[in-house]
Amino acid sequence: HAVPDALGSGTVFVLRAIDHPNAPQERDSKCVRAKIISGINLMQPVPGDDDSCYFTFTQHCDPGGAVPAWAVNKLVSREAVQFINRVETAAQKYGG
């Protein structure tokens, strides 16, 4: 769901978990599915620079399973950087 941010100068994407009918059932799988409880992606233009934007990414999730919190935090911080790199690659490819 995308909505204008409070400053009126960007876009907020609100994230929330949904149940998908084709998702594997945990009892039938050897995997543990993480749950996104809530999150946002906030994109705002950089004043005076038409080729850049600020990107703020927050997420509250429950990874489930028995993975220690320190390991989850390390993985999540690495994944956030990879996510931004993928957004940049897509923007260059499709943005013109």
MILONU-269127 format. One line per 5 residues: number of its first residue (from 1); for each residue x, y, z of C-alpha. Coordinates in steps of 0.2 Angstrom, whole numbers, plus 5000, padded with zeros to 4 digits. Example, Ala and Ser with C-alpha at 12.3 -4.5 7.8 and 13.67 -1.06 7.14 Angstrom:
<rs>
1) 5062 4978 5039 | 5068 4995 5036
</rs>
This chain:
<rs>
1) 5000 5000 5000 | 5008 5016 4995 | 5003 5033 5003 | 5011 5051 5002 | 5023 5054 5017
6) 5018 5067 5031 | 5030 5080 5022 | 5021 5077 5006 | 5038 5075 4997 | 5040 5056 4995
11) 5031 5040 4995 | 5028 5027 5010 | 5026 5009 5006 | 5017 5001 5021 | 5022 4982 5023
16) 5012 4969 5032 | 5011 4950 5032 | 4997 4941 5023 | 4993 4923 5021 | 4995 4916 5004
21) 4985 4900 4999 | 5001 4892 4990 | 5013 4895 5005 | 5020 4878 5011 | 5012 4873 5028
26) 5025 4873 5042 | 5020 4856 5048 | 5023 4849 5030 | 5040 4858 5028 | 5058 4857 5035
31) 5058 4876 5034 | 5053 4889 5047 | 5044 4904 5039 | 5048 4921 5045 | 5033 4933 5048
36) 5034 4951 5044 | 5024 4960 5058 | 5025 4977 5050 | 5037 4988 5041 | 5039 5003 5029
41) 5049 5009 5014 | 5050 5028 5014 | 5057 5036 4998 | 5060 5054 4998 | 5069 5065 4985
46) 5085 5073 4989 | 5083 5092 4987 | 5093 5099 4973 | 5097 5082 4966 | 5085 5075 4953
51) 5095 5059 4952 | 5095 5054 4970 | 5083 5049 4984 | 5083 5045 5002 | 5077 5027 5006
56) 5072 5023 5023 | 5068 5004 5027 | 5061 4998 5043 | 5054 4981 5047 | 5048 4972 5062
61) 5048 4953 5060 | 5048 4937 5069 | 5060 4925 5061 | 5054 4910 5071 | 5064 4895 5074
66) 5079 4893 5085 | 5092 4905 5077 | 5100 4916 5090 | 5095 4935 5089 | 5113 4940 5086
71) 5114 4929 5070 | 5097 4936 5064 | 5102 4954 5066 | 5119 4951 5057 | 5109 4943 5042
76) 5096 4956 5042 | 5108 4970 5041 | 5118 4962 5027 | 5101 4959 5018 | 5096 4977 5019
81) 5112 4982 5010 | 5109 4969 4996 | 5090 4975 4995 | 5096 4993 4992 | 5108 4987 4978
86) 5094 4977 4970 | 5083 4992 4970 | 5097 5003 4962 | 5100 4990 4949 | 5081 4989 4945
91) 5080 5008 4944 | 5095 5009 4932 | 5087 4995 4921 | 5069 5001 4921 | 5071 5020 4926
96) 5077 5026 4909
</rs>
